[in-house]
Amino acid sequence: MNQNATLGDNVTGIGRNATRAEEMQRGMENFPPTSVGTREGPGKVRVQYAREGHQVGSIPKPVEVKEKLKSALGAGASPTLMDKLGQRLAFERTGTRLYEALISKHEAFGGFDGGPSRAQLLEILNEEHRHFTELERHVIALGGDPTAVTPSANLAAVATEGVLKLITDPRNSLLQSLEGILIAELVDNDGWQMLCDAARNDGVDELVDLCEEATAAEQRHLENVRAWLAAGCAIE
């Protein structure tokens, strides 16, 4: 199946009907806005809301930590580290779902020359899931609650919502969905590096090891996605 965009009866633009475009313009002139606004107006409202608003969330207070696990993981964890741990946990959870959706796209549309096989997508899915379970273990060991939504976890959930919608939209092909996963992989690579820096600052050595291993894996994922997209866009 052709996974690239094709010519069709696209009527979303006005270029194909100059007469209707002129009618729309005249309508705007006959029914002008009821009030005069400025570009600064919406900005002022946003500033007011921001000043009157509250933070998205907070870091949960630590729960009891088993001393054996705590000593194995390091000296302890700052609120910043726990926040970034929550963010990675949320992102890897979503990453697993994204690759589940990609596998469905592969089954629906089939592959293409130079594109991913189902086995390759499944391999990455399993790596994303393993990263999630490892992060969950570290959160618990450091006294955190893996079910809690930290501020950065909420940020990750909102930021990836569009990517999830793109990939699960039944109208988008496997190739089109790979453009969405590219966005996620780019964010994922930098996110692991930020967590690694936070873990290193807190002296949580085992978590640093996980971050370095995950960063290498995510770099492979990114290189694969870029190669698949390049191959797909070269198809006539």
C-alpha positions in Angstrom: 0.0 0.0 0.0 1.2 3.5 -0.8 2.0 5.2 2.5 2.7 8.6 1.1 0.3 11.5 0.5 -1.7 11.3 -2.8 -3.5 13.8 -5.0 -7.2 14.1 -4.2 -10.2 16.4 -4.0 -8.9 18.6 -1.1 -11.3 21.6 -0.6 -9.8 23.0 2.5 -8.1 26.0 0.7 -9.8 28.9 -1.0 -7.3 29.0 -4.0 -9.6 26.8 -6.1 -12.6 29.1 -5.9 -11.8 32.8 -6.2 -15.5 33.8 -6.4 -16.2 32.2 -3.0 -13.1 33.8 -1.5 -14.3 37.3 -2.6 -17.7 36.6 -1.1 -16.1 35.6 2.2 -14.1 38.8 2.1 -17.2 41.0 1.5 -18.9 39.2 4.4 -16.1 40.2 6.7 -16.5 43.8 5.6 -20.3 43.8 6.1 -20.1 42.2 9.5 -17.0 43.6 11.3 -16.1 42.8 14.9 -18.4 44.2 17.5 -15.4 45.6 19.5 -11.9 46.7 18.7 -9.2 44.4 19.9 -5.4 44.4 19.9 -2.7 41.8 19.7 -1.7 42.7 23.3 -5.2 41.9 24.7 -4.9 38.1 24.9 -1.4 38.4 26.3 -2.6 40.6 29.1 -5.3 38.0 30.0 -2.7 35.2 30.0 -0.5 37.2 32.4 -3.4 37.8 34.7 -4.4 34.1 34.7 -0.8 33.1 35.3 -0.4 35.4 38.3 -3.7 34.3 39.9 -3.2 30.6 39.1 -1.6 27.8 41.1 1.1 25.3 40.4 0.1 22.2 38.4 1.1 19.9 41.3 3.8 19.1 43.9 6.2 16.4 44.8 4.6 13.8 47.1 6.1 13.6 50.6 8.5 10.5 50.9 7.1 7.2 52.1 9.0 4.8 54.1 12.1 3.5 52.3 13.7 0.2 53.0 17.2 0.9 54.2 18.7 -1.9 52.0 17.3 -0.3 48.8 18.1 3.2 49.9 21.7 2.4 50.5 22.0 0.6 47.2 20.6 3.6 45.3 22.6 6.3 46.9 22.5 9.1 49.4 18.9 10.2 48.6 16.8 12.2 46.3 16.0 15.9 46.0 12.6 17.2 45.0 14.0 18.0 41.5 15.2 14.4 41.0 11.8 13.0 42.1 10.0 15.4 39.8 12.2 14.3 36.8 11.8 10.7 37.8 8.0 11.2 37.6 8.4 12.8 34.2 10.4 10.0 32.8 8.0 7.5 34.2 5.0 9.2 32.6 6.9 9.6 29.3 8.0 5.9 29.1 4.5 4.8 29.9 3.2 6.8 27.0 6.1 5.7 24.8 5.0 2.1 25.3 1.5 2.9 24.2 2.8 4.8 21.2 4.7 1.8 19.9 1.7 -0.4 20.6 -0.2 1.9 18.3 2.6 1.8 15.7 2.4 -2.0 15.6 -1.3 -1.7 14.9 -0.5 0.7 12.0 2.0 -1.9 10.7 -0.7 -4.6 10.8 -3.3 -2.3 9.1 -1.2 -0.7 6.4 1.8 -3.1 6.0 5.4 -2.1 5.8 7.4 -0.4 3.1 10.9 -0.7 1.7 13.4 0.5 4.2 10.7 0.8 6.9 10.4 -1.0 10.2 9.4 -4.6 10.6 6.9 -5.6 13.2 9.7 -7.3 15.1 11.7 -4.1 15.2 8.8 -2.1 16.5 8.1 -4.8 19.1 11.7 -4.8 20.2 11.6 -1.0 20.9 8.2 -1.4 22.6 9.7 -3.9 25.0 12.7 -1.6 25.7 10.3 1.3 26.5 8.3 -0.9 28.8 11.5 -2.2 30.6 12.6 1.5 31.1 9.2 2.1 32.7 9.5 -0.8 35.1 13.0 0.2 36.1 12.0 3.8 36.7 9.1 2.5 38.8 11.5 0.5 40.9 13.7 3.5 41.5 10.8 5.8 42.4 9.6 3.3 45.1 13.1 2.7 46.4 13.6 6.4 46.9 10.4 6.8 48.8 8.3 8.1 46.0 4.9 7.1 44.7 4.9 5.9 41.1 1.2 6.6 40.8 1.5 10.3 41.7 1.6 12.9 38.9 4.4 15.3 39.6 4.5 18.7 37.9 6.9 17.5 35.2 4.9 14.3 34.7 1.9 16.5 34.0 4.0 18.5 31.6 5.0 15.3 29.8 1.4 14.1 29.6 0.1 17.3 28.1 3.1 17.6 25.7 2.7 14.1 24.3 -1.1 14.3 23.9 -0.9 15.5 20.3 1.6 12.8 19.3 -0.7 10.1 20.8 -3.7 11.5 18.9 -1.7 11.6 15.7 -0.6 8.0 15.9 -3.9 6.6 17.0 -5.8 8.5 14.3 -7.0 5.7 11.9 -6.6 8.0 8.9 -2.8 8.3 9.3 -0.6 5.6 7.8 2.5 4.0 9.4 4.8 6.4 7.6 2.8 9.4 8.7 2.7 8.0 12.3 6.5 7.7 12.3 6.7 11.5 12.0 4.8 11.6 15.3 7.2 9.1 17.0 10.1 11.2 15.8 8.9 14.1 18.0 8.6 11.7 20.9 12.1 10.2 20.4 13.7 13.6 20.2 12.1 14.7 23.5 12.9 11.3 25.0 16.6 11.6 24.3 16.9 15.0 26.0 14.7 13.9 28.9 16.9 11.0 29.8 19.9 13.3 29.8 18.2 15.7 32.2 17.3 12.9 34.5 20.9 11.6 34.3 22.2 15.0 35.4 19.8 15.2 38.3 20.7 11.7 39.5 24.4 12.5 39.2 23.9 15.7 41.3 22.2 13.7 44.0 24.7 10.9 43.9 22.2 8.2 43.0 24.7 6.0 41.2 22.5 3.1 40.2 20.0 5.5 38.6 22.8 7.2 36.7 23.7 3.7 35.3 20.1 3.2 34.2 20.0 6.7 32.5 23.2 6.1 30.6 22.0 2.7 29.4 18.5 4.2 28.4 20.1 7.1 26.7 22.1 4.8 24.4 19.0 2.8 23.7 16.9 5.9 22.9 19.7 7.1 20.6 19.4 3.9 18.6 15.6 4.4 18.5 16.0 7.9 17.1 18.5 6.8 14.5 16.1 4.0 13.4 13.1 6.3 13.1 15.1 8.8 11.1 16.3 6.1 8.7 12.8 4.7 8.3 11.4 8.2 7.5 14.1 8.9 5.0 13.4 5.6 3.3 9.6 6.2 3.3 9.9 9.7 1.9 12.1 8.4 -1.0 9.3 6.1 -2.2 7.6 7.2 -5.4 
